[in-house]
């Protein structure tokens, strides 16, 4: 069994690729356990509806400033 800590975008991507790579070999995919401390998957990425509008938010949403590179 492979344990993945966190169901944010990286944890979900890791689970996807582990399963995809195993499927490409013809072997039985490993059993995965994804552990998440919050009540929902997706990390800081969220979607919500406000009337007819879909609101997408993430780690940089609505920040007043973003550090210049």
C-alpha positions in Angstrom: 0.0 0.0 0.0 1.2 3.5 -0.8 0.1 6.3 1.5 -0.2 9.8 0.1 -0.3 12.7 2.6 -2.6 15.4 1.4 -5.4 15.5 -1.2 -4.3 18.8 -2.7 -3.3 19.1 -6.4 0.0 17.4 -5.9 -1.4 14.5 -3.8 -4.1 13.9 -6.4 -1.7 14.1 -9.3 0.7 11.6 -7.5 -2.2 9.1 -7.1 -3.2 9.5 -10.7 0.3 9.0 -12.1 1.0 6.0 -9.8 -2.1 4.3 -11.1 -1.4 5.3 -14.7 2.2 4.1 -14.7 1.1 0.8 -13.1 -1.6 0.3 -15.7 1.0 0.8 -18.4 3.0 -2.1 -17.1 0.1 -4.5 -17.1 0.6 -5.2 -13.4 -2.1 -4.8 -10.8 -2.1 -1.2 -9.6 -1.0 -0.7 -6.0 -3.5 0.1 -3.4 -3.5 3.8 -2.5 -4.5 5.6 0.7 -4.8 9.3 0.4 -5.0 11.1 3.8 -6.4 14.7 4.0 -6.7 16.7 7.2 -9.5 19.0 5.9 -13.0 18.0 4.9 -12.5 18.2 1.2 -10.0 17.3 -1.5 -8.3 19.9 -3.6 -6.1 21.7 -1.2 -6.5 25.5 -1.6 -8.4 25.1 -4.9 -12.1 25.6 -4.5 -15.2 26.1 -6.7 -18.5 27.6 -5.5 -21.7 28.9 -7.0 -23.1 32.4 -6.3 -26.4 32.6 -8.2 -25.5 32.1 -11.9 -21.8 32.6 -11.3 -19.1 29.9 -10.8 -16.4 31.3 -8.5 -13.0 29.6 -8.7 -10.4 30.3 -6.0 -6.9 29.1 -5.3 -3.7 29.9 -3.4 -3.2 33.2 -5.3 -6.8 34.3 -5.7 -7.7 37.8 -4.7 -4.2 38.7 -3.6 -3.5 42.4 -3.8 0.1 41.9 -4.7 2.2 39.1 -6.0 6.0 39.2 -5.5 7.9 40.0 -8.6 10.3 37.4 -9.9 
